[in-house]
Amino acid sequence: MSAVIVEEPLGIRCVFSDGSSAGFSLDQLPNPRLARDLAVGLAELVHPHGSVDTAGSVDHYVRSLRAMVRALAEQGFDGGAGDLRRGQAARFWMAGPTHAEAMTRSLVEGFARSGGVLGDGVLELAAGRHFNIQPNRRPLPPYPEADWARLTTTCRRLADESYAAHRQALAWAQGQRPAGGEWTAENFCRLLARTGPVSTPEFAQVVSVSVNVFRKRGGMAVFHDAVQAMFPHLDTLIAYRLLFGVYSGIVPDGIADLVVGDVEWAGDSTVLLSYVKGRTAAESLNLPRPAVRLLEQWLAHSQLLRGFTAPPDSDKLWLGMSQAGNARMVREVDAVAVQRWARRFGVLGEDGAPMKIHRSRIRTTHQSMREKSTWAGSARATIDPNHTPAVEGDHYLSATTPAQRHLVETIVEDAQHDLLRRAHPPTVITEEDAAALAAAYPQLAADLGLDDTVIAELVGGTRDVFTAACGDQLAGLHGPAGKPCPARPWVCLLCPLAVFAPRHAVNLLRLKAFFSRQWRQMPAAQFMAVFGPYAARAEQVLERFDPAALASASALVAGTDDEIPLRPEELTA
C-alpha cells in the first residue's frame, strides 16, 4: 500500500514513488467518522492507485479534508460519508473555494472507488460539473528570441568566467608556496584548499590575526576573491542552473532536486539523467550534448566544495556557498534570489527593464526553440510523456515566435492545397483513345497544359507509372520540382495528375489486395489514417472499368508483396 490509514491517533501515512514518506494527522477533528472515510478516499488518489505522488499535494488534500469536516460539523452533521446527503454536499461545494471543492469532490469519488457506499445522487453530484469553475490560466509564452539570447549569453559568460577563475585558483593552490607568506590570492587559495569554505573570522584565526586587523590590512577583499574562485557561490550556482534549464528543458522542480546519483554516464558524451517531476513521478532524459558538457563543467567546478561537505548535502548536485565570507551553504534558490541575480548582472528584457525570469517559462521556450525537423507525426512524439498531444499543443505550440507562426501557416496552406487536390474526381478513360481523353476532360487538358503529344503519351503508355499514367512526373506535387516524383504507388490514386486506363486494372487490383492485407494486420484507426483514403479511391476507379476486364485482370493477381514495389517496412506478414 502506498497510503495507510492510522487509527490512533487518526491520520494517514503515505509512501511515494521516489522512496520518500510523510505522515498527516487528522486528529482532533469534530467528526472522526467523516474524516476517516475521506482519508480512505484520499488513499485511493495516492500513487500507484492515483496520480498524487508528493507530500505537498497530499497536504493540500488534507487541508481541504479538514475544512469539509469542520464546515459540515458546524451544520450539525455527525455521520460518515455514507450518511452525507446530496443537499449537504452541494451546500458545501457551492460555498467554495474552488480548490476545496475540486479536492473534496475527488475525496468523495475515491471513497466510492474503495467500496464505500454513498447516499442517493451524491456520487453523481461529485462527478458532475463543478459549481466554482476554475479560471482559465493561459500558459506563459516563450521568451522573445532576443531576450532568450541575452539570458543564455549572460549565463554562459558567468559560468565560463567563474570556471576559468576556479581553474586558476586550483593551479595556485597546487603550486609551490613562495617565501614570505604575504596576503595574496595565491596564498589564500593554498590555505582554502586545506581549510575548506570557512567564514571570515575563522580564516582570520587561521592567519593568526583578529578580524579587525584582517580587515584593516586589506585582507578581506583578497579573501573574498579567493574564496569565490575556489568554491562556487550563489551567483554562479544560479547561472549554471538557469543555463542547464536552457539546454535541457527539464522542469524547474526536477532540476532543483537533482542528486549526483541521478546522473548516469553512458560513455564519454552521453548522460541519462533521472529526475522527479513534482506533479507526477520519476522520469528520465537523455541529455542534449550542450547540457552534458555543462554538467561535466559543473561537476568539476563543485568537486572541491563537495569534498568538504558531509552527506547528505554532498549528494546534492547543486552545491554553493551563500556569500563570500560566510560558511553557510545555499539551501534554496527561490524566485527572489533569481530576480536579484537578473538585476545585478543586467539581464534586461525588450522593455529595457530587468527580465522577469520564470524558470517554467524557460522550459516552455526550450521546447518552442527545439529543432523539430525530424518529427514524423507520431502521436507519441510529445515533449513530456505525461502529456497528450492536445495538451502540448495548447501549452507549447500555441505560444510561437513569428518565424514559427510563418512555418505553421505554410504547413496549413500546403495541407489545404492537398485537401483540394484530393477532392478532384479521378481521371479515368475507358477507351484508350486520345480523342476520348481530350473530349472528356478539356478542363484537365487546359489546367495541366497538355498538348497533343502529351495526351498521346498518356494514352499510349509512355508516361505510365505503377498505378496510372502521370501527367507530369517533374511537377513537384509530392517532392522537389524538376526531379522525378518520389511518391509511393498508392499516392497516385489521389493525385490530380494521374490518368487511369484499363491497362492499369491489374496493378490497381494488386494495390487493393495489398490494402486488404494491411487491414488484417493494422488497427482499424491506424489503417484508416494511413491507407483509408487511398483504398476508397481505388474502389472508385475500379468501379469505372468493365466487369469483364476486371475479371480477366484478377486472374493475374497473386496477392503477394512481390507484385508491388515496397520498402522493407511496408511488407505485410
Secondary structure, 3 states (H helix, E strand, C coil): CCEEEECCCCEEEEECCCCCEEEEECCCCCCHHHHHHHHHHHHHHECCCCCECCHHHHHHHHHHHHHHHHHHHHCCCCCCHHHCCHHHHHHHHHHCCHHHHHHHHHHHHHHHHCCCCCCCCHHHHHHCCCCCCCCCCCCCCCCCHHHHHHHHHHHHHHHHHHHHHHHHHHHHHHCCCCCCCCCCHHHHHHHHHHHCCCCHHHHHHHCCCCHHHHHHCCHHHHHHHHHHHHCCEHHHHHHHHHHHHHHHCCCHHHHHCCEHHHEEECCCCCEEEEEECCCCCEEEEECCHHHHHHHHHHHHHHHHHHHCCCCCHHHECCCCEEECCEEEECCCCCHHHHHHHHHHCCCECCCCCECCCCHHHHHHHHHHHCCCCCCCCCCCCCCCCCCCHHHHHHHHHCCCCHHHHHHHHHHHHHHHHHHHHHHCCCEECCCCCHHHHHHHCHHHHHHHCCCHHHHHHHHHCCCECCCCEECCCCCCCCCCCCCCCCCCHHHHHHCCCEEECHHHHHHHHHHHHHHHHHHHHCCHHHHHHHCHHHHHHHHHHHHCCCHHHHHHHHCCCCCCHHHCCCCHHHCCC
